[in-house]
């Protein structure tokens, strides 16, 4: 593998709307991010990925962009963004922005012009089809529910939107569209961005010609995934984008990639891949159902272990995965991957270490370093997220009671990750002096950054130790580039693996409340990390406490 500047870095995702509000309007902003750069530097992160802060009507919280060249006034100004890039650079940090180019907003100038003249230049920027009475062009279901087609205002045509109806899909088959996209990417890279996180990119290639598929629900529609499985030729688009943009700047690009086939891994993240890295979603998609969230199967500790190891085996040394516990599209990881009732400081630290020590680039989502948890939801009226509202409706239509439907969507809602960052135990968790745009998790009085930064035994302090270990010059080569070998893979509720390079490190986590034992194959030199104050070991047998995690340097 060709070594790259980003391989030894630690990344941190910021959801600007919920990170820190500098002006009291209840919405997080770029000046707020600038004011917290020292907090992030102190934690030890190097790469900051910002979820969208471009001009947008926020129908899908900024993933519907109406102007790719402007910052939304709710988040600040272009001068603020330029200052953020400059201030981050002073701290040896790189800024990533979200690249959202499968679709734009219906308020974008291109779409407005397509409505005015669907047969003209801008009509070809989108997928437009003649309207037929009582029938959509295809029976594809939008990711947010309902048909993926809607009427083009003022015309006798319909347009494709695989996400929200205010997010019309851009026609990547049109070279003029691609040119506009590359021009914008390079414009931002010229400003000093370190790169991009690339949103929903698999969707840019549709199966042509358009046609129906077998319905999979009572709405007579089919999942978008069925069409994507048939789509061929996305590589030509991604290769062209790489060569025209990222490659010229040695920029970091991480793809949100679903549905990739194992044989395509080298094409995506190999030495000459489309992207620098792509996220591992094995754990996040486990147990999902085409029927909806109400039919999802919960993940067990053994499932989590298998998902992680399968992803690692699939990629091997081809390239680098970006490893996540949570992000803006998922619930809080500690509420999802730790068994019900077992969420505690020890289990949160265990989950952190098991994920962080995997081979690949670790991504921390804001608040993850504090062990932030899912927010209690008592009514669907409290929910902002459009996908949660759709899944609630789907559950009700499937015959699930309102109480049970609310319980289901509460578990998976994207609002869980979008509640304001918990900075202090003061009003609104110190996020804003105004009224927060989304309610604060009431547990902020016990889970917040101010308290944890003073506590050597906090989740925050443990993340700081994890980052310091990854950057330790003695162990960095092994942790960044060493191989990963599972061990005791069949042992119930135990996740353990070696990282082998210049040293042999053993990472082992007892993924349950009860104690269990392991027999070390060789003696160990040093305990590098332990979420307890002691380690019960006698004659090579280690008795692991509930949710204990250890990182040991082994004798070779």
Buried (B, 14 or more C-beta within 10 A) or exposed (E): EEEBEBBBBBBBBBBBBBBBBBBEBBBBBBBBBBBBBEBBBEBBBBBBBBBBBBBBBBBBBBBBBBBBEBBBEBBBBEEBBBBBBEBBEEBEBBBBBBBBBBBBBBBBEBBBBBBEEBEEEBBBBBBBBEBEEEEBBBBBBBBBBBBBBBEBEEBEBBBBBBBBBBBBBBBBBBEEBBEBBBEBBBEBBEBBBBBBBBBBBBBBBBBEEBEBBEEBBEBEBBBBBBBBEEBEEBEEBBBBBBEBBBBEBEBBBBBBBBEBEEEBBBBBBBEEBBBBBBBBBBBBEBBEEEBBBBBBEEBBBBBBBBBBBEBBEBBEEBBBBBBBBBBBBBBBBBBBBBBEEBBBBBBBBBBBBBBBBBBBBBBBBBBBBBBBBBBEBEEBEBBBBBBBBBBBBBBBBBEBEEEEBBBBBBBBBBBBBBBBBBBBBEEBBBBBBEEBBBBBBEBBEEBBBBBBBEEEBBBBBBBBBBBEBBBEEEBBEBBBBBBBBBBBBEBEBBBBBBBBBBBBBBBBBBBBBEEBEBEBEEEBEEEBBBBBEEBEBEEEEBBBBBBBBBBBBBEE
